Amino acid sequence: MRDGLTAVLARFGHRVVQAVADAPSLADAVEAHKPDIVVTDVRMPPTQTDDGLRAAIALRERDPDLPVLVVSQYIEAASAGELLDSTAARAVGYLLKDRVMDVADFAEAVRTVADGGTVIDPEVVRHLLSRRRDPLDRLTPREREVLALMAQGRSNAAIAQDLTVSAAAVGKHINNILAKLDLPPDADAHRRVLAVLTFLRS
């Protein structure tokens, strides 16, 4: 991937001052060469987790005007959100590697970020927007009532009594709540707690 990106950048008239294999080397290379833009993977050695992203954020903290384009194999919403938050969404890019395979689009993204613009993969944008919606918006008013009573620690029987419905109806509401909050409807205690936490955070 690194060799391929180097070749693409050279083809489109850019000079790659250094291509490195790990996050510490990336920081050293930026210090030595003062590049016009940094292109990095989210995952790099030494830990192969988010070292590249951490290095990019640290570089931007030292030089807020340094353009950074991050590429990732998968949508990592937390990583994308953290990068955007740390850069005030300027001179920054976040692309999935599938998008990088379109070399003309990738070259345009490099130019845009180097010029101070922002380029975010459309799939990442969609994912971030879906995560930011209030998950409780999916619930009916009755399901919200049930969830509110669950948050008070009420049992299914107590909820049924409070709402003057059958225990079976309460069970159905709870299964619907778990499904709509993307918690499989196993109705076990752990998922019930997660549902209540979602209610309390909203």
N, C-alpha and C positions, 0 to 999 in steps of 0.2 A: 504494500500500500504506500509506504513512504517513497520507494523508488518511483512508483507510478505517478504520485503527486508531483514529485520533483520534475519528472519528464513533462508532465502537462503544463506546469508553471513555466518551464523553459520554453515550451512550444508557443506559449502566449506572450512571450517577451519579458518574463520576469527573471530575475537572477536570484537563485536560492543561495543564500550566504552560508547556510549550514543545515544539514539534515541529521537529526539526533534520534537516539533510540530510547531515552528515558527522561523523566521529568527533571532530575537535577541537571542533566546536560542541557535541557531546554533553557533553564534559567541562566546557566553559564553562557550559552550561545547568544541569548538576548543581551546580556551584559556586555559581551565582547563585540557584537556586530551592530547593535542598535537598529534592528530591522524596521522596515516600513510596515510590516504586518507579520504576525505569528499565526501559523496554521498548526493546530495540534489535535491529536486524538484525545477523547475523554479518558480512555483507559491506556495507561502506559506503565512500564516498569518504574519503580521496583515492585509495587504491589499488584499491578494489573487491575486496579479498581478504578478510582477516579483521579489518579495522580496527575494526568494531563490537565484536567479541569482545575484542580487545586493550583497547579503551577500557573495556569492562565489567570486565575483570579488574583494570585499573589503578584504576578507581573503587573496587572492592571492597578493594583493597590499602590505599587511603587511608581507607576507611570500611567495615570488615568487616560492619557491620550494614545496609548499604544493599541492599535487595532488588533483584534484577536478573532480568528475564525476557528471554531471547534467542530470537529466531526465525530460522529458516534455511530456505532453499529445498530443500536436500538434507541427507541424513544426513552430517554431517562428524564422524566419531567422534573424531578427534583434538581437534577444537574442543570437543566436548561433554565429553570426558574432562578436558581442561585446565580448563574452566570449573568442573566439579565439584570437581576437586582444589584449585582456588584458593579455593573458597568453603566447604570442609568440608560441601558439599551442604546448606546451609541458606539459606533465603530466596533460592532460586534456581530458575529454570525454563529449560527448553530445549525449544522446540516447533518442529515442522515447519510451514511456512506452510499446508499443506493442512489441518492441525488448526485453525489460526487461523480458517479459513473458517467453522467452527462457532462462531458468535459467543457463544453461551451458555457453551460449554466454555472459550473464550478468556477471557471475563469471570471465570469461576470460577477459572481459572489465575492471573489477575492478583490476585484476592482472596487466594488461597492463598499466593502468593509474598510479597505485601505483608504478610501476617500471619506470615511467618517460615517457611512451609512450602516443600516442594520439589515441582516438577512437571516430569517428564521424559516426553517423547513416547514412547509404547509402542514405536514402531518404533526409536527411538534406543536404548532399553533393550535390545531384542532384539539389535540390532547390536553394542552394547558387550559384552554377555554372550558372543556368539558369537566376538568377537575375543579375549576373555580366556581361552577354552579353549586348552589346549595343543594345537597343531596336530598334534603327534606322536601324540596319542591315536587318530588315525584310522589309524595304520599297524599292520600285523600285526607280530608278533615278528620274523619273518624280514625284513620290510622295514626294521625298525629296525636289524637286524644289518647289512644292506646299507648303510644310510645311515651307520652308525657307521664302516664300512670306507671309505666314500666320504670321510668327514671326515678319515680318516687319509691321504688322498691316493692310495688304491689305485685302480688301473685296473680296468676291468670284468673283464679276464682274471685279474688277481690276486685279485679278489673271488671269482670263480668257483672258483679253485683253493683259496682259504681255506675256502669253504663246501662244497666238493665238489659243485658243481652246474655245469650247462652255462652257457656265456657267454650263450646265448639266454635262459636263466632269469634271469640277472642283469639283462639288458636289460629283460625284462618287469617285474621288481621295480622297477627305476629309473623306468620309465614310470609305474608305479602310484604310486610315491612322489611324483613330480612332479605327477601329477593330484590326489592327495589333499592336497597342500600348496598347491593352486590355482596351480601352475606348469605351464603347458601342456606336454604331453609331447613337446617337440621334441628333447629330449636334447642340446641345445646346451650349451656350456661355461658360459654365463652362468646358465642355470637350474640347472645342477648346483651351481654355487657358491652360489646362493640357497638351495637345499635344504640344503646343508651349514651355511650361516649359521643357518638355522632350527633345525637340530639343536644347534648350539653355544649358541644363545640359550635353549633350552628347559631 
